[in-house]
Amino acid sequence: MIGWLVNRPNTVREKQIAMQSLAGKTPVYLRAPRSKLYFNAYMVLFTVSFVGSTVQLVNYSLGRAKKVGEE
C-alpha cells in the first residue's frame, strides 16, 4: 500500500557528496536547496519579533502602552 514511500532508492551518498563538494565556500546551513529562502524567512520573522518586543518593552517602561480594557 505504501510501497512507493518505503521502497525508495537510498540517495544519501549522492547528497553527501554534493554537500561536501561545496565545503569551505558557503556555511553548512546555506548549502541545501531552498536553504537561503528558509534562512532569510527565519531572519525576517526573528527581526520583526525582536523589534516588536523591544518597542513594546520601551512603551511599557515609559508608561505609554495601553492597559487591558483601555481604549
N, C-alpha and C positions, 0 to 999 in steps of 0.2 A: 504494500500500500504506500509506504513512504520510501521505497527503494531508490527513487530519484534523488532523495535527500541524503540517505545513508550511504549508498554505494556510489560515492564520487571519487574521482582520482585525487591523490594527495599532491597538492601543489605547493606545499610548504617549502620545499627545497628551492624551487624556482623563485618564489617570493623572497626567500632569504638571500639568494644570490643577487637579486635585483636591488634589495635594500643595502647590502654590503658593498655593492659596486659604487654607490654614491657616498661612501664613507669619507668624512672629512670635508665635504662640500656644503652640506646642509645639516642642521640638527636632526636628530633621530625623529622627533615628533613632527617634523615637516616633510619627511621623505615619502610617506604613503600618498596614494592618490586622494585628492579632495581634502588632505590634511590642512592645507593652507586655508581653505574655506571654513573648516571646523574651528581651527585655531583663531582665525580672525573673528568669527561669530562669537566665540567664547570671550575673547578680549573685549569686544564691544559690549557684551552683556555685563561683564565684570566691571568695566569702566563706568557704565551707566549706573549700575547698582552702587558702586563705591561713591561716585559723585552725589547721587541722590541721598544716600545715607549721611554723607558729610554735610550736605546742605540742610537736611532735616535736623541733624545734631546741632548745627550752628543756630538754626531757628529756635530750637528748644532752649539752648543756653542763653539766648538773648531775649527770650520771652515773647517771640513773635509768632510762634506756632499756635494754631487753633487747638483748643482743648475739645474733648468729646462733648458734643451737644451744642457747641457754639456755632453760630452761622457767620 
